[in-house]
């Protein structure tokens, strides 16, 4: 008898809804994983003041202690520097550096081993790191990493590759391992931010949102997500909101698709499917089980290994004499999970078969096979060896050999369509997020979780990677070093002041002027003034406020041709007034205000636009007033008003004179 009768209840229902919602409030899905009542959240944030008018915001995660396997440690994972200029106004705040505290500088032995392409295992683990961590990204200047990446790729292809097999293979291996190591911890940081974003605890709903608003949290998430793309740093800030929406939608679709696909394949094979979900989120991992009783009395089960990627359990003699990990679950007459004292409850001994990641494009990714621990790693070794042989030894690259590019692209397309895991970055992300999930999860049996962590640890192919058991120690030590650096007057405070001066120069000087000024300082050796200047703060605050309102108007105009329909007109008016009064005159502001006037049909908002253009007192604003007065799309009554503002005569009785703006 198929043990998956319960799955029939789920078939045909929307996959975006969680299993608990599908089964109803009073029903219990099989092996449902939920956060115990009253448990503290897995992620929370803390704020530490930094001298000079800044804050260090840190995301903490409650990770499982590898030693005790029961105690949960409060581990700092990600730190962000927010430059507030000593004010609480969000308009003048700017996010700066992001530190991923679990990422460390590799040891010399790790660096040496990473240059050998045939070394696909750990060559050592860094147990301690008391040095100041390097920032993963500068949120205020994300484009700084684009040019070095392009130059590195060009240097590899033009200079290192022609020098022979030894140089080509070693440099490509070192650069590849370094890139994978950065991506691994980048995806871990994204998992922590995602966990913080979905938390509905007091830390996130009240105090937490005061510390880190949703807009800033999404900006950090989007910038980190874009940092693993070659040209991701060139994405403008006003596009981040759209990117975040597209990314979260895509991820939800992937999770829903893989959840349904794996559930259906388990049902057809007669196996038990257990989705594993973080608190208040969709399932991101899954386990497949088989009942020992079903193995003792096997029916004529059909087994198709497509998408499951495991051997047939019904003809495997190893399961008949299984001595590994098992769990006893209690099921009712309909094979639904229940309590031991429930009427009709019967014990069923379950044997785990496989552990999957649901957050992988096109098909679930097998991360652990309980009967064949080498299988997931063997697949990674084959892919890594093939890449090293083709590019490192033979020197054949996708962009240097067009026939190879066409053939490899066609093969990759076909394999991906059949569910093969061909994307290295996607596999790294699934692996990293599975580690993060197991580290913060408190619902699985400790023995099962320890075995899963051991199997994930065994998947490591990168010599630069450290063991999971040392990451908590390293993160705490690096966070302590970062706090010492933030508290030093010659440390983070001085660096922040230099960054502010560079930022102010970007508003007041052209790129050519900044370039020659930098050359002058380099040749003359003139010392930089790192002391705090109140006038600099006030001037920088005005420029930041203007940039804030410009981004807001760009977002308003991009969302709808009628601004007052989708946005509050009072909020729009406040931004327009701010750009024309206290903020420095900006030609872009004049253009945006004129666009708001053209798109709006609200008379009060239109008069606010005209008053703002009149007060800007720059050539671009006067040109916009003249253009509006001569535009065919402008009504005759409004043309006269625009012309009066252009000549400097502000009309009175505006609403009555124009009949309420009609």
LUMGUTI-972091 format. One record per residue (C-alpha): x, y, z; residue number from 1. Coordinates in Angstrom, 2 decimals. Layout:
<recs>
[[X,Y,Z],NUM]
...
</recs>
This chain:
<recs>
[[0.00,0.00,0.00],1]
[[1.31,3.41,-0.88],2]
[[2.20,5.30,2.27],3]
[[1.57,8.62,0.57],4]
[[-2.23,8.79,0.61],5]
[[-1.90,12.17,2.24],6]
[[-0.19,13.56,-0.85],7]
[[-3.36,13.09,-2.90],8]
[[-4.95,15.76,-0.74],9]
[[-2.26,18.18,-1.85],10]
[[-2.30,17.42,-5.57],11]
[[-3.56,20.13,-7.86],12]
[[-3.45,22.89,-5.25],13]
[[-1.36,26.07,-5.61],14]
[[2.26,25.40,-4.77],15]
[[2.86,28.91,-3.45],16]
[[0.79,28.09,-0.37],17]
[[2.51,26.27,2.44],18]
[[1.49,22.70,3.27],19]
[[0.06,23.74,6.63],20]
[[-2.33,26.13,4.86],21]
[[-3.32,23.50,2.30],22]
[[-4.32,20.97,4.93],23]
[[-6.30,23.41,7.05],24]
[[-5.85,24.80,10.52],25]
[[-6.80,21.61,12.34],26]
[[-4.78,19.26,10.17],27]
[[-1.17,18.22,10.52],28]
[[1.02,17.61,7.48],29]
[[3.41,14.63,7.55],30]
[[6.42,15.29,9.76],31]
[[5.58,19.00,9.91],32]
[[8.52,21.09,11.04],33]
[[7.57,24.16,13.02],34]
[[9.28,26.43,15.48],35]
[[8.50,25.49,19.08],36]
[[6.20,27.95,20.81],37]
[[7.93,30.73,22.67],38]
[[11.32,30.07,21.10],39]
[[13.54,33.05,20.47],40]
[[13.92,34.13,16.84],41]
[[16.78,32.65,14.82],42]
[[17.98,36.10,13.72],43]
[[18.03,39.51,15.35],44]
[[19.92,42.79,15.00],45]
[[21.95,45.00,17.28],46]
[[23.20,48.55,16.89],47]
[[26.53,49.92,18.12],48]
[[27.36,53.66,17.88],49]
[[30.51,54.68,16.01],50]
[[32.33,57.91,16.82],51]
[[31.95,60.58,14.18],52]
[[28.23,60.12,13.57],53]
[[27.69,56.54,12.37],54]
[[26.26,53.21,13.50],55]
[[27.41,49.62,13.18],56]
[[24.38,47.38,12.60],57]
[[24.98,43.64,13.04],58]
[[22.76,40.68,12.19],59]
[[23.10,37.88,14.76],60]
[[22.03,34.29,14.28],61]
[[21.39,31.65,16.89],62]
[[23.57,28.83,15.59],63]
[[23.80,25.36,17.02],64]
[[26.87,24.73,19.15],65]
[[28.82,21.90,17.43],66]
[[30.28,20.78,20.75],67]
[[27.09,20.34,22.79],68]
[[24.74,19.96,19.79],69]
[[21.94,21.34,21.97],70]
[[23.00,24.81,23.11],71]
[[22.45,27.66,20.65],72]
[[25.12,30.32,20.31],73]
[[24.48,33.97,19.45],74]
[[26.86,34.47,16.52],75]
[[27.41,37.74,14.58],76]
[[27.03,37.07,10.87],77]
[[26.82,40.35,8.94],78]
[[27.75,43.91,9.95],79]
[[26.79,47.08,8.08],80]
[[28.14,50.59,8.64],81]
[[25.46,53.28,8.35],82]
[[26.69,56.86,8.10],83]
[[24.04,59.01,9.80],84]
[[26.04,62.28,10.05],85]
[[24.94,62.29,13.66],86]
[[21.26,62.77,12.72],87]
[[18.18,60.58,12.82],88]
[[16.72,61.82,9.53],89]
[[16.64,58.89,7.04],90]
[[17.07,61.36,4.18],91]
[[20.66,62.05,5.21],92]
[[21.65,58.49,6.08],93]
[[23.82,56.42,3.80],94]
[[24.81,52.77,3.98],95]
[[28.50,52.13,3.58],96]
[[30.47,48.95,4.18],97]
[[29.25,45.39,4.63],98]
[[31.36,42.85,6.51],99]
[[30.62,39.11,6.30],100]
[[32.05,37.99,9.62],101]
[[32.25,34.26,8.86],102]
[[34.61,34.95,5.96],103]
[[38.31,35.10,6.84],104]
[[41.60,35.67,5.09],105]
[[42.96,32.25,4.04],106]
[[46.15,30.90,5.52],107]
[[49.30,30.66,3.33],108]
[[48.82,26.90,3.10],109]
[[45.23,27.32,1.92],110]
[[46.30,29.87,-0.70],111]
[[49.03,27.57,-1.97],112]
[[46.74,24.56,-2.14],113]
[[44.05,26.52,-3.99],114]
[[46.45,27.04,-6.90],115]
[[46.53,23.30,-7.63],116]
[[43.49,22.27,-9.61],117]
[[43.74,18.60,-8.58],118]
[[43.43,19.42,-4.85],119]
[[39.67,19.19,-4.30],120]
[[39.61,18.94,-0.54],121]
[[40.38,20.99,2.54],122]
[[44.05,21.49,3.32],123]
[[43.50,23.08,6.71],124]
[[41.01,25.02,8.76],125]
[[41.50,28.45,10.26],126]
[[40.46,28.14,13.90],127]
[[41.06,31.75,14.98],128]
[[41.06,35.18,13.32],129]
[[41.69,38.28,15.42],130]
[[42.34,40.60,12.48],131]
[[40.01,43.29,11.20],132]
[[37.84,41.74,8.45],133]
[[37.85,43.20,4.96],134]
[[34.57,44.71,3.69],135]
[[32.73,42.54,1.20],136]
[[31.24,45.56,-0.59],137]
[[30.94,49.32,-0.33],138]
[[27.24,50.07,-0.73],139]
[[27.94,53.72,-1.48],140]
[[30.23,52.83,-4.42],141]
[[29.23,49.37,-5.70],142]
[[30.71,50.05,-9.15],143]
[[34.25,50.03,-7.75],144]
[[34.44,46.24,-8.08],145]
[[33.34,46.11,-11.73],146]
[[36.56,47.36,-13.32],147]
[[38.92,45.14,-11.25],148]
[[36.84,42.09,-12.17],149]
[[36.96,42.94,-15.87],150]
[[40.68,43.66,-15.71],151]
[[41.29,40.38,-13.88],152]
[[39.43,38.39,-16.52],153]
[[41.23,40.21,-19.31],154]
[[44.63,39.73,-17.68],155]
[[43.94,36.02,-17.25],156]
[[43.02,35.56,-20.92],157]
[[45.63,37.86,-22.47],158]
[[48.66,37.41,-20.23],159]
[[48.51,34.27,-18.07],160]
[[46.85,31.77,-20.42],161]
[[49.54,32.01,-23.16],162]
[[52.34,31.29,-20.63],163]
[[51.75,27.55,-20.63],164]
[[49.86,24.81,-18.84],165]
[[51.45,25.31,-15.43],166]
[[50.74,29.03,-15.17],167]
[[47.33,28.79,-16.83],168]
[[46.03,25.96,-14.65],169]
[[47.37,27.38,-11.38],170]
[[46.08,30.93,-11.92],171]
[[42.68,29.74,-13.11],172]
[[42.41,27.34,-10.18],173]
[[43.35,30.03,-7.65],174]
[[40.95,32.61,-9.11],175]
[[38.15,30.05,-9.33],176]
[[38.58,28.89,-5.72],177]
[[38.77,32.48,-4.48],178]
[[35.57,33.36,-6.35],179]
[[33.76,30.29,-4.99],180]
[[34.89,31.06,-1.44],181]
[[33.55,34.63,-1.66],182]
[[30.27,33.44,-3.16],183]
[[29.84,30.80,-0.45],184]
[[29.90,33.37,2.34],185]
[[27.99,35.88,0.26],186]
[[25.10,33.41,-0.05],187]
[[25.33,32.72,3.67],188]
[[24.95,36.44,4.36],189]
[[21.97,36.59,2.01],190]
[[20.39,33.71,3.92],191]
[[20.81,35.61,7.19],192]
[[19.24,38.76,5.71],193]
[[16.40,36.71,4.29],194]
[[15.82,35.13,7.69],195]
[[15.81,38.55,9.33],196]
[[13.38,39.91,6.76],197]
[[10.81,37.14,7.27],198]
[[10.97,37.27,11.08],199]
[[7.73,38.48,12.68],200]
[[9.14,38.79,16.17],201]
[[9.23,41.97,18.27],202]
[[12.85,42.54,17.21],203]
[[11.80,42.91,13.59],204]
[[8.30,44.33,13.82],205]
[[8.99,47.24,16.17],206]
[[12.48,47.87,17.52],207]
[[14.13,46.01,14.66],208]
[[12.51,48.12,11.96],209]
[[13.55,51.24,13.83],210]
[[17.14,50.01,13.68],211]
[[17.06,48.77,10.08],212]
[[14.05,49.83,7.98],213]
[[12.77,47.57,5.23],214]
[[14.04,49.89,2.50],215]
[[17.61,49.70,3.79],216]
[[17.39,45.95,4.41],217]
[[16.28,45.39,0.83],218]
[[19.01,47.68,-0.47],219]
[[21.64,45.62,1.36],220]
[[20.13,42.37,0.10],221]
[[19.92,43.59,-3.51],222]
[[23.47,44.96,-3.58],223]
[[24.91,41.76,-2.13],224]
[[22.89,39.69,-4.58],225]
[[24.18,41.76,-7.49],226]
[[27.79,41.66,-6.31],227]
[[28.33,38.14,-7.70],228]
[[27.51,39.35,-11.21],229]
[[30.13,40.89,-13.45],230]
[[28.25,44.13,-14.15],231]
[[25.97,44.04,-11.11],232]
[[27.66,47.06,-9.53],233]
[[26.44,49.26,-12.39],234]
[[22.77,48.87,-11.48],235]
[[21.41,52.23,-10.36],236]
[[19.92,52.61,-6.92],237]
[[16.47,53.51,-8.19],238]
[[16.35,50.09,-9.91],239]
[[17.06,48.12,-6.74],240]
[[13.43,47.97,-5.64],241]
[[12.39,46.43,-8.95],242]
[[15.30,43.98,-8.84],243]
[[14.38,42.92,-5.30],244]
[[10.79,42.25,-6.36],245]
[[11.90,40.21,-9.37],246]
[[14.41,38.23,-7.30],247]
[[11.97,37.35,-4.53],248]
[[9.29,36.39,-7.06],249]
[[11.72,34.18,-8.96],250]
[[12.84,32.47,-5.76],251]
[[9.25,31.85,-4.65],252]
[[8.48,30.27,-8.01],253]
[[11.54,28.02,-7.78],254]
[[10.67,26.87,-4.26],255]
[[7.07,26.17,-5.21],256]
[[8.02,24.31,-8.37],257]
[[10.64,22.11,-6.67],258]
[[8.38,21.44,-3.68],259]
[[5.63,20.14,-5.94],260]
[[8.00,18.25,-8.24],261]
[[9.75,16.39,-5.43],262]
[[6.46,15.67,-3.69],263]
[[4.99,14.13,-6.82],264]
[[8.06,12.01,-7.51],265]
[[8.03,10.77,-3.91],266]
[[4.36,9.89,-4.20],267]
[[4.91,7.89,-7.38],268]
[[7.82,6.03,-5.77],269]
[[5.91,5.25,-2.57],270]
[[8.24,7.30,-0.36],271]
[[7.57,9.78,2.42],272]
[[8.27,13.44,1.68],273]
[[9.20,15.79,4.53],274]
[[9.51,19.49,3.67],275]
[[11.81,21.48,5.95],276]
[[10.99,25.15,6.35],277]
[[12.45,28.01,8.38],278]
[[9.97,29.65,10.75],279]
[[7.20,31.49,8.91],280]
[[8.61,30.73,5.46],281]
[[8.18,28.37,2.54],282]
[[10.10,25.05,2.64],283]
[[13.67,25.41,1.40],284]
[[14.95,21.87,2.09],285]
[[13.39,18.42,2.04],286]
[[14.02,14.87,3.24],287]
[[12.88,11.62,1.67],288]
[[12.11,8.64,3.93],289]
[[11.08,5.04,3.49],290]
[[9.24,2.92,6.06],291]
[[11.02,-0.25,7.17],292]
[[7.66,-2.04,7.22],293]
[[7.17,-1.28,3.52],294]
[[10.61,-2.71,2.77],295]
[[9.74,-5.95,4.54],296]
[[6.55,-6.31,2.48],297]
[[7.39,-4.62,-0.82],298]
[[4.68,-4.23,-3.36],299]
[[5.28,-3.96,-7.09],300]
[[6.64,-0.46,-6.76],301]
[[7.72,1.42,-9.85],302]
[[10.75,3.59,-9.31],303]
[[11.96,6.31,-11.64],304]
[[15.18,7.94,-10.48],305]
[[14.67,11.06,-12.61],306]
[[14.81,14.18,-10.41],307]
[[15.34,11.96,-7.32],308]
[[18.90,10.94,-8.34],309]
[[19.05,8.04,-5.90],310]
[[19.16,4.28,-6.34],311]
[[16.01,2.17,-6.22],312]
[[15.27,1.62,-2.49],313]
[[12.94,-1.34,-3.14],314]
[[15.69,-3.51,-4.58],315]
[[18.54,-2.34,-2.37],316]
[[19.74,-5.03,0.09],317]
[[21.46,-2.38,2.22],318]
[[18.09,-1.12,3.42],319]
[[16.98,-4.61,4.40],320]
[[19.81,-4.68,6.96],321]
[[19.97,-0.96,7.71],322]
[[21.93,-0.09,10.87],323]
[[22.21,3.65,10.35],324]
[[20.02,6.46,11.64],325]
[[16.30,5.81,11.97],326]
[[13.32,7.58,13.52],327]
[[10.07,6.29,14.91],328]
[[7.02,8.27,13.82],329]
[[3.38,7.74,14.77],330]
[[0.82,7.67,11.97],331]
[[-2.94,7.27,11.97],332]
[[-5.03,5.07,9.69],333]
[[-4.66,7.62,6.85],334]
[[-0.87,7.76,7.19],335]
[[-0.96,11.20,8.76],336]
[[1.47,12.23,11.49],337]
[[-0.08,12.13,14.94],338]
[[0.85,11.86,18.61],339]
[[1.64,8.55,20.34],340]
[[-1.46,8.75,22.56],341]
[[-3.89,9.50,19.69],342]
[[-6.56,6.85,18.95],343]
[[-5.37,4.41,16.30],344]
[[-1.78,5.70,16.34],345]
[[0.78,3.15,15.19],346]
[[4.56,3.41,15.33],347]
[[6.44,3.36,12.04],348]
[[10.21,3.14,11.81],349]
[[11.52,5.51,9.15],350]
[[14.84,5.30,7.28],351]
[[16.21,8.50,5.70],352]
[[17.15,8.24,2.06],353]
[[18.18,11.67,0.79],354]
[[18.40,15.36,1.63],355]
[[17.55,17.94,-1.05],356]
[[17.70,21.68,-1.57],357]
[[14.52,23.14,-3.04],358]
[[16.19,26.47,-3.79],359]
[[17.83,25.31,-7.01],360]
[[16.69,26.25,-10.53],361]
[[14.61,23.76,-12.53],362]
[[14.95,20.72,-10.22],363]
[[15.71,19.84,-6.57],364]
[[19.42,19.42,-5.86],365]
[[20.61,16.28,-4.09],366]
[[22.93,17.28,-1.24],367]
[[23.15,14.05,0.79],368]
[[22.53,10.42,-0.11],369]
[[22.38,8.35,3.08],370]
[[23.27,5.13,1.24],371]
[[26.05,6.56,-0.89],372]
[[27.86,9.42,0.79],373]
[[30.26,9.86,-2.15],374]
[[27.62,10.31,-4.81],375]
[[26.95,14.08,-4.47],376]
[[30.67,14.77,-4.12],377]
[[31.53,12.50,-7.04],378]
[[29.33,14.60,-9.30],379]
[[31.07,17.77,-8.16],380]
[[34.50,16.17,-8.70],381]
[[33.59,15.13,-12.24],382]
[[32.37,18.63,-13.13],383]
[[35.39,20.27,-11.50],384]
[[37.81,17.89,-13.18],385]
[[36.25,18.41,-16.61],386]
[[36.45,22.19,-16.24],387]
[[40.06,22.08,-15.04],388]
[[41.08,19.76,-17.88],389]
[[39.43,21.75,-20.66],390]
[[40.29,25.29,-19.55],391]
[[43.40,24.75,-17.42],392]
[[45.27,22.05,-19.36],393]
[[44.04,22.43,-22.94],394]
[[43.37,26.17,-22.69],395]
[[39.95,25.99,-24.37],396]
[[37.57,28.68,-23.15],397]
[[34.01,29.54,-24.11],398]
[[34.89,33.01,-25.40],399]
[[38.19,32.03,-27.02],400]
[[36.87,29.15,-29.10],401]
[[33.56,29.67,-30.92],402]
[[32.92,26.02,-31.85],403]
[[33.47,25.04,-28.23],404]
[[31.20,27.86,-27.08],405]
[[28.36,26.69,-29.35],406]
[[28.75,23.03,-28.44],407]
[[29.08,23.66,-24.71],408]
[[26.07,26.01,-24.72],409]
[[23.94,23.43,-26.53],410]
[[24.98,20.63,-24.17],411]
[[24.37,22.81,-21.11],412]
[[20.93,23.78,-22.40],413]
[[19.89,20.15,-22.96],414]
[[21.23,19.01,-19.59],415]
[[19.50,21.88,-17.79],416]
[[16.19,21.08,-19.47],417]
[[16.47,17.54,-18.09],418]
[[17.09,18.80,-14.55],419]
[[20.88,18.49,-14.37],420]
[[22.68,20.82,-11.95],421]
[[24.95,22.60,-14.44],422]
[[25.16,26.02,-12.75],423]
[[28.11,26.13,-10.34],424]
[[26.91,29.33,-8.62],425]
[[23.42,27.86,-8.11],426]
[[24.92,24.74,-6.52],427]
[[27.07,26.86,-4.23],428]
[[24.03,28.88,-3.18],429]
[[22.00,25.74,-2.41],430]
[[24.91,24.27,-0.45],431]
[[25.45,27.48,1.52],432]
[[21.78,27.96,2.35],433]
[[21.46,24.32,3.43],434]
[[24.36,24.85,5.86],435]
[[22.75,28.01,7.18],436]
[[19.38,26.28,7.60],437]
[[20.83,23.36,9.54],438]
[[22.88,25.72,11.72],439]
[[19.84,27.69,12.90],440]
[[17.23,24.92,12.85],441]
[[16.13,23.55,16.22],442]
[[13.38,21.17,15.15],443]
[[15.33,18.26,13.68],444]
[[16.67,15.50,15.88],445]
[[20.22,16.46,17.00],446]
[[21.67,13.17,15.74],447]
[[20.07,13.59,12.33],448]
[[21.20,17.19,12.09],449]
[[24.76,16.26,13.10],450]
[[24.85,13.63,10.36],451]
[[23.50,16.05,7.78],452]
[[26.06,18.69,8.74],453]
[[28.80,16.08,8.49],454]
[[27.66,15.08,5.01],455]
[[27.46,18.71,3.88],456]
[[30.90,19.31,5.32],457]
[[32.13,16.36,3.28],458]
[[30.96,18.10,0.08],459]
[[33.64,20.80,0.42],460]
[[35.96,20.88,-2.59],461]
[[37.57,24.26,-1.99],462]
[[40.93,24.33,-0.13],463]
[[40.07,27.87,1.07],464]
[[36.94,26.74,2.87],465]
[[36.89,26.25,6.66],466]
[[34.92,23.74,8.63],467]
[[31.46,24.63,9.86],468]
[[32.48,23.99,13.46],469]
[[35.01,26.87,13.45],470]
[[32.83,29.58,11.86],471]
[[31.18,30.64,15.13],472]
[[34.56,31.18,16.83],473]
[[35.98,33.06,13.85],474]
[[32.89,35.27,13.53],475]
[[32.96,36.29,17.20],476]
[[36.67,37.09,17.09],477]
[[36.38,39.16,13.92],478]
[[33.37,41.02,15.32],479]
[[35.39,41.91,18.43],480]
[[38.23,43.16,16.19],481]
[[35.74,45.21,14.17],482]
[[34.35,46.82,17.33],483]
[[37.87,47.76,18.40],484]
[[38.50,49.24,14.96],485]
[[35.22,51.19,15.16],486]
[[36.15,52.58,18.56],487]
[[39.57,53.84,17.48],488]
[[39.92,57.47,16.46],489]
[[42.48,56.43,13.83],490]
[[40.38,53.53,12.61],491]
[[36.85,53.52,11.26],492]
[[36.16,57.13,12.30],493]
[[39.09,58.45,10.25],494]
[[38.19,56.26,7.27],495]
[[34.60,57.47,7.44],496]
[[35.70,61.10,7.41],497]
[[37.87,60.51,4.33],498]
[[34.95,58.83,2.61],499]
[[32.71,61.80,3.39],500]
[[35.16,64.21,1.80],501]
[[35.33,62.04,-1.31],502]
[[31.54,61.91,-1.42],503]
[[31.27,65.69,-1.14],504]
[[33.81,66.04,-3.95],505]
[[31.64,63.81,-6.12],506]
[[28.79,66.33,-5.72],507]
[[30.85,69.49,-6.20],508]
[[33.64,68.46,-8.62],509]
[[33.73,66.77,-11.98],510]
[[35.34,63.36,-12.45],511]
[[38.34,64.94,-14.22],512]
[[38.90,67.39,-11.37],513]
[[38.78,64.58,-8.80],514]
[[41.24,62.53,-10.86],515]
[[43.82,65.32,-11.10],516]
[[43.36,66.21,-7.43],517]
[[44.11,62.60,-6.53],518]
[[47.23,62.64,-8.68],519]
[[48.35,65.83,-6.97],520]
[[48.00,64.30,-3.54],521]
[[49.86,61.19,-4.69],522]
[[52.85,63.13,-6.02],523]
[[52.99,65.88,-3.40],524]
[[52.26,63.60,-0.47],525]
[[49.97,66.16,1.15],526]
[[48.32,64.75,4.28],527]
[[44.59,64.25,4.30],528]
[[42.58,66.07,6.94],529]
[[40.64,63.37,8.83],530]
[[39.25,65.66,11.53],531]
[[35.51,66.10,11.83],532]
[[34.21,69.32,10.24],533]
[[30.64,70.38,11.21],534]
[[30.37,72.47,8.05],535]
[[31.22,69.46,5.92],536]
[[28.48,67.46,7.64],537]
[[25.88,70.18,7.05],538]
[[26.80,70.57,3.38],539]
[[26.90,66.82,2.83],540]
[[23.53,66.42,4.54],541]
[[21.95,68.89,2.11],542]
[[23.34,67.02,-0.91],543]
[[22.19,63.66,0.47],544]
[[18.73,65.04,1.13],545]
[[18.51,66.30,-2.45],546]
[[19.64,62.92,-3.80],547]
[[17.02,61.20,-1.61],548]
[[14.17,63.32,-3.01],549]
[[15.44,62.94,-6.59],550]
[[15.38,59.15,-6.24],551]
[[11.88,59.38,-4.82],552]
[[10.59,61.45,-7.74],553]
[[12.23,59.03,-10.19],554]
[[10.43,56.18,-8.49],555]
[[7.13,58.09,-8.61],556]
[[7.45,58.88,-12.31],557]
[[8.47,55.31,-13.16],558]
[[5.49,53.77,-11.36],559]
[[2.65,55.58,-13.14],560]
[[2.03,58.31,-15.76],561]
[[-0.30,59.97,-13.20],562]
[[1.81,60.52,-10.04],563]
[[-1.08,61.40,-7.70],564]
[[-2.93,58.17,-8.55],565]
[[-0.42,55.74,-7.04],566]
[[1.32,58.07,-4.56],567]
[[0.17,60.49,-1.90],568]
[[0.21,63.96,-3.43],569]
[[1.26,65.54,-0.13],570]
[[4.37,63.33,-0.04],571]
[[5.17,64.29,-3.63],572]
[[4.66,67.95,-2.81],573]
[[7.00,67.70,0.19],574]
[[9.77,66.29,-1.99],575]
[[9.26,69.03,-4.57],576]
[[9.35,71.72,-1.88],577]
[[12.49,70.19,-0.36],578]
[[14.29,70.23,-3.72],579]
[[13.46,73.89,-4.30],580]
[[14.14,75.30,-0.83],581]
[[16.93,73.91,1.32],582]
[[18.63,71.54,-1.13],583]
[[21.35,72.70,-3.56],584]
[[20.07,73.60,-7.01],585]
[[20.18,70.56,-9.27],586]
[[19.46,70.49,-13.04],587]
[[18.10,66.93,-12.71],588]
[[15.64,68.14,-10.07],589]
[[14.30,70.78,-12.46],590]
[[13.71,68.16,-15.15],591]
[[11.91,65.80,-12.74],592]
[[9.69,68.54,-11.33],593]
[[8.68,69.52,-14.87],594]
[[7.81,65.89,-15.62],595]
[[5.61,65.76,-12.51],596]
[[3.79,68.88,-13.73],597]
[[3.24,67.32,-17.16],598]
[[1.90,64.03,-15.80],599]
[[-0.23,65.40,-12.98],600]
[[-3.82,66.64,-13.25],601]
[[-3.97,67.98,-9.68],602]
[[-3.95,71.78,-9.65],603]
[[-2.32,72.13,-6.21],604]
[[0.47,69.75,-7.17],605]
[[0.98,71.58,-10.44],606]
[[1.28,74.94,-8.69],607]
[[3.81,73.41,-6.31],608]
[[5.86,72.35,-9.34],609]
[[5.76,75.82,-10.87],610]
[[6.69,77.52,-7.59],611]
[[9.58,75.09,-7.18],612]
[[10.88,75.77,-10.70],613]
[[10.64,79.50,-10.04],614]
[[12.58,79.21,-6.76],615]
[[15.36,77.02,-8.14],616]
[[16.78,80.04,-9.98],617]
[[19.01,78.07,-12.34],618]
[[19.06,78.12,-16.12],619]
[[17.63,74.60,-16.44],620]
[[14.61,75.53,-14.30],621]
[[13.89,78.64,-16.39],622]
[[14.21,76.55,-19.56],623]
[[11.69,74.05,-18.20],624]
[[9.23,76.85,-17.41],625]
[[9.58,78.22,-20.92],626]
[[9.20,74.75,-22.44],627]
[[6.03,74.11,-20.43],628]
[[4.59,77.47,-21.50],629]
[[5.15,76.58,-25.16],630]
[[4.28,72.86,-25.08],631]
[[1.21,71.91,-27.17],632]
[[0.11,69.44,-24.46],633]
[[-0.20,72.27,-21.90],634]
[[-3.67,73.81,-21.66],635]
[[-4.00,77.47,-22.58],636]
[[-4.80,78.56,-19.01],637]
[[-1.74,76.73,-17.68],638]
[[0.44,78.16,-20.44],639]
[[-0.31,81.64,-19.17],640]
[[0.52,80.65,-15.60],641]
[[3.80,79.02,-16.71],642]
[[4.71,82.18,-18.62],643]
[[4.00,84.36,-15.57],644]
[[6.25,82.18,-13.42],645]
[[8.89,82.31,-16.13],646]
[[8.82,86.13,-16.03],647]
[[8.92,86.10,-12.24],648]
[[5.32,87.09,-11.51],649]
[[3.69,84.59,-9.17],650]
[[-0.10,84.63,-9.69],651]
[[-2.55,84.64,-6.81],652]
[[-5.98,83.10,-6.53],653]
[[-4.69,80.18,-8.53],654]
[[-7.35,77.61,-7.94],655]
[[-10.21,80.05,-8.65],656]
[[-8.53,81.52,-11.70],657]
[[-8.18,78.09,-13.30],658]
[[-11.51,76.75,-12.21],659]
[[-10.07,74.23,-9.79],660]
[[-7.37,73.11,-12.21],661]
[[-9.71,71.94,-14.95],662]
</recs>
